[in-house]
Amino acid sequence: MKINIRYKKNIAILDIVGAIDINSSALIETVGKLLKRNTKRIVINLNEVDFIDYNGLSVLAIAYKNALNNKAIVKLSHVPLHIMELLRIVRLDNVFNIYKNVDKAIESFKPKKKTFREEAGIEHPLRRRFKRLGMDINVYYKKAEGRPEQNLLYSGLAGNISGSGLFLRGINMLPAGTKIDLDIVIPETKKSLSIKAMVIWIADKQLQPEFYPGMGIQFLEIGQKTQEKVIDFIEKHIAK
């Protein structure tokens, strides 16, 4: 990962190139240095980021929290679709301020009168790009690795479901990176869809108090027919 820093007036723009993963602590350090210089407005440009994993999500979240703790503002721009999908699954799209490009992010720093929809919290840049289903759905899950007899079966409620993942509410949290066997119970039929998945994010109590405790789950192995059933289920209930 490379970080190029440029400025537009008093706004620092971080152009990130490459992958954001476990080796990307330089992003946290760079934001920290800017905060020490009393930089209060930062835009992180993800246009040239080709990969991000659950460790990378944590890096972004830590940088964002550090800024908040120092009364600074961090905004994201040029978020690629695959990264936007991950943010959506783990509900970080409800935390970060996300803009189409750097110019839009910079413009958002200017004081302006908010529209009624913005004041009411029902409109936000790019938040509604993806379809989502927010209804609670019963799910069962357990660790996929290790001794089967030691892997306890847990239950929870899934929401924010898409064809590639879901957000799972439950008191039995598993560490990020844990592979799980997931059964989604379809309400109408009571039949379950079995999917191999992975925990990619644990809801942050400070950033996401309304979603804690909960986990972002990404589907790893999902057959075409199973995925079609998930998508059909979503489309049907969104239409309602």
C-alpha positions as CSV (number, residue, x, y, z in Angstrom):
1,M,0.0,0.0,0.0
2,K,1.2,3.5,-0.9
3,I,-0.1,6.8,0.5
4,N,0.3,10.0,-1.4
5,I,-0.6,13.2,0.5
6,R,-1.8,16.3,-1.2
7,Y,-3.6,19.4,0.0
8,K,-6.4,21.6,-1.2
9,K,-6.6,24.6,1.0
10,N,-6.7,23.2,4.5
11,I,-8.0,19.8,3.5
12,A,-5.6,16.8,3.4
13,I,-6.2,14.3,0.6
14,L,-4.8,10.8,1.0
15,D,-4.6,8.9,-2.3
16,I,-4.3,5.2,-1.4
17,V,-2.8,2.8,-3.9
18,G,-2.8,-1.0,-3.6
19,A,-4.3,-3.1,-0.8
20,I,-5.6,-2.2,2.6
21,D,-4.9,-5.2,4.9
22,I,-3.1,-6.3,8.0
23,N,0.1,-4.5,6.7
24,S,-1.6,-1.2,6.3
25,S,-0.9,0.4,9.7
26,A,0.8,3.2,7.8
27,L,-2.6,4.6,7.1
28,I,-3.4,4.9,10.9
29,E,0.1,6.4,11.4
30,T,-0.4,8.9,8.6
31,V,-3.7,10.1,9.9
32,G,-2.2,10.4,13.4
33,K,0.6,12.6,12.1
34,L,-2.0,14.9,10.3
35,L,-4.0,15.1,13.6
36,K,-0.8,16.2,15.5
37,R,-0.4,18.9,12.9
38,N,-3.9,20.0,13.8
39,T,-5.3,19.0,10.4
40,K,-9.1,18.8,11.0
41,R,-10.3,17.8,7.5
42,I,-9.2,14.7,5.7
43,V,-10.3,12.9,2.6
44,I,-9.3,9.3,2.0
45,N,-9.4,8.6,-1.7
46,L,-9.9,4.8,-2.4
47,N,-10.0,5.1,-6.2
48,E,-6.8,3.0,-6.7
49,V,-7.4,0.5,-3.9
50,D,-7.8,-3.0,-5.5
51,F,-8.3,-5.1,-2.3
52,I,-9.5,-4.7,1.3
53,D,-10.1,-7.5,3.9
54,Y,-11.5,-7.5,7.4
55,N,-8.1,-6.3,8.7
56,G,-8.3,-3.4,6.3
57,L,-11.8,-2.5,7.5
58,S,-10.4,-2.3,11.0
59,V,-7.6,0.0,9.8
60,L,-10.1,2.4,8.2
61,A,-12.3,2.2,11.4
62,I,-9.3,3.0,13.7
63,A,-8.2,5.9,11.6
64,Y,-11.8,7.2,11.6
65,K,-12.2,6.9,15.4
66,N,-8.8,8.6,16.0
67,A,-10.0,11.5,13.9
68,L,-13.3,11.7,15.8
69,N,-11.5,11.6,19.1
70,N,-9.4,14.6,18.0
71,K,-12.5,16.5,16.7
72,A,-11.4,16.0,13.1
73,I,-13.5,14.8,10.1
74,V,-12.6,11.9,7.8
75,K,-14.5,11.3,4.6
76,L,-14.1,8.6,1.9
77,S,-14.2,9.2,-1.8
78,H,-14.1,7.1,-5.0
79,V,-15.0,3.9,-3.1
80,P,-14.9,0.9,-5.6
81,L,-18.1,-1.2,-5.8
82,H,-16.5,-4.3,-4.2
83,I,-15.4,-2.2,-1.2
84,M,-18.7,-0.5,-1.0
85,E,-20.4,-3.9,-0.8
86,L,-18.2,-4.9,2.1
87,L,-18.9,-1.6,3.9
88,R,-22.6,-2.2,3.3
89,I,-22.5,-5.8,4.7
90,V,-20.8,-4.6,7.9
91,R,-23.0,-1.5,8.2
92,L,-20.0,0.8,8.0
93,D,-21.8,2.6,5.2
94,N,-23.9,4.0,8.0
95,V,-20.8,5.3,9.7
96,F,-18.5,6.8,7.1
97,N,-19.3,9.8,5.0
98,I,-18.9,8.5,1.5
99,Y,-18.7,10.6,-1.7
100,K,-18.5,9.9,-5.4
101,N,-15.2,11.7,-5.9
102,V,-12.7,13.9,-4.2
103,D,-14.2,17.1,-5.4
104,K,-17.6,16.1,-4.0
105,A,-16.0,15.3,-0.6
106,I,-14.2,18.6,-0.5
107,E,-17.3,20.5,-1.4
108,S,-19.2,18.8,1.4
109,F,-16.9,20.5,3.9
110,K,-18.4,23.9,2.9
111,P,-21.2,25.1,5.2
112,K,-24.5,24.8,3.5
113,K,-28.2,24.6,4.4
114,K,-29.3,21.0,4.6
115,T,-32.4,19.7,2.8
116,F,-35.3,18.3,4.7
117,R,-34.3,14.8,3.7
118,E,-30.8,15.3,4.9
119,E,-32.0,16.8,8.2
120,A,-34.3,13.8,8.7
121,G,-31.5,11.4,8.1
122,I,-33.1,9.7,5.1
123,E,-30.7,10.8,2.5
124,H,-26.9,10.4,2.4
125,P,-24.5,10.3,-0.5
126,L,-24.1,6.8,-2.1
127,R,-25.7,5.1,0.8
128,R,-28.6,3.7,-1.2
129,R,-26.6,2.4,-4.2
130,F,-27.2,-1.2,-3.2
131,K,-30.5,-2.9,-2.5
132,R,-30.8,-4.2,1.0
133,L,-33.4,-6.1,3.0
134,G,-33.7,-5.1,6.6
135,M,-36.2,-7.6,7.9
136,D,-35.1,-9.9,10.7
137,I,-34.5,-13.5,9.6
138,N,-33.6,-16.4,11.8
139,V,-30.2,-17.9,11.3
140,Y,-28.1,-20.6,12.8
141,Y,-24.4,-20.7,12.7
142,K,-21.3,-22.6,14.0
143,K,-17.6,-22.7,13.4
144,A,-16.7,-24.6,10.2
145,E,-13.2,-25.6,11.4
146,G,-12.0,-27.6,14.3
147,R,-13.6,-30.6,16.0
148,P,-17.3,-30.8,15.0
149,E,-18.3,-32.0,18.5
150,Q,-16.8,-28.8,20.0
151,N,-18.4,-26.4,17.6
152,L,-21.5,-25.1,19.3
153,L,-24.6,-24.2,17.3
154,Y,-25.7,-20.6,17.8
155,S,-28.7,-18.7,16.7
156,G,-29.2,-15.0,15.7
157,L,-31.1,-12.6,13.5
158,A,-29.9,-11.6,10.1
159,G,-30.7,-8.4,8.4
160,N,-29.2,-6.2,5.7
161,I,-29.0,-9.3,3.6
162,S,-27.8,-9.4,0.0
163,G,-26.5,-12.0,-2.5
164,S,-23.0,-11.7,-1.1
165,G,-23.5,-11.5,2.7
166,L,-25.5,-10.3,5.6
167,F,-25.3,-8.6,9.0
168,L,-26.0,-10.9,11.9
169,R,-27.2,-9.8,15.3
170,G,-26.4,-12.2,18.1
171,I,-24.8,-12.3,21.6
172,N,-22.4,-15.2,20.5
173,M,-19.7,-13.2,18.7
174,L,-16.9,-15.0,16.8
175,P,-13.6,-13.4,15.8
176,A,-13.1,-11.8,12.5
177,G,-11.7,-14.3,10.0
178,T,-13.7,-17.2,11.5
179,K,-15.2,-19.5,8.8
180,I,-18.7,-20.6,9.7
181,D,-21.5,-22.9,8.5
182,L,-24.5,-20.7,8.1
183,D,-28.2,-21.7,7.8
184,I,-30.6,-19.0,6.8
185,V,-34.3,-19.9,7.6
186,I,-36.7,-18.7,4.9
187,P,-39.8,-17.4,6.8
188,E,-42.4,-18.5,4.3
189,T,-41.2,-22.1,3.9
190,K,-39.3,-22.6,7.2
191,K,-36.7,-24.3,5.0
192,S,-33.0,-23.3,5.5
193,L,-30.3,-22.4,3.0
194,S,-26.9,-23.7,3.9
195,I,-24.0,-21.4,3.1
196,K,-20.2,-21.4,3.8
197,A,-19.3,-18.0,5.1
198,M,-16.8,-15.9,7.1
199,V,-17.0,-13.3,9.8
200,I,-15.4,-10.2,8.3
201,W,-16.3,-7.6,10.9
202,I,-17.4,-7.3,14.6
203,A,-19.6,-4.3,15.2
204,D,-17.7,-1.6,16.9
205,K,-19.5,-0.5,20.1
206,Q,-18.3,3.1,19.8
207,L,-18.9,3.5,16.1
208,Q,-22.0,1.3,15.8
209,P,-23.8,1.3,19.1
210,E,-27.1,0.6,17.4
211,F,-25.8,-2.5,15.7
212,Y,-23.8,-3.9,18.7
213,P,-23.5,-6.8,19.3
214,G,-23.4,-8.0,15.7
215,M,-21.1,-9.4,13.0
216,G,-20.7,-8.7,9.3
217,I,-20.8,-12.0,7.4
218,Q,-19.5,-12.6,3.8
219,F,-20.6,-15.6,1.8
220,L,-17.7,-17.7,0.7
221,E,-19.2,-20.8,-0.9
222,I,-22.8,-20.3,-2.2
223,G,-24.1,-22.4,-5.0
224,Q,-25.8,-20.6,-7.9
225,K,-29.2,-22.0,-7.1
226,T,-28.8,-21.0,-3.4
227,Q,-27.7,-17.5,-4.4
228,E,-30.7,-17.2,-6.7
229,K,-33.0,-18.2,-3.9
230,V,-31.5,-15.5,-1.7
231,I,-31.8,-12.8,-4.4
232,D,-35.4,-13.8,-5.2
233,F,-36.3,-13.7,-1.5
234,I,-34.8,-10.2,-1.3
235,E,-36.5,-8.9,-4.5
236,K,-39.8,-10.3,-3.3
237,H,-39.8,-8.6,0.0
238,I,-38.3,-5.3,-1.2
239,A,-41.2,-5.2,-3.7
240,K,-43.6,-5.5,-0.8
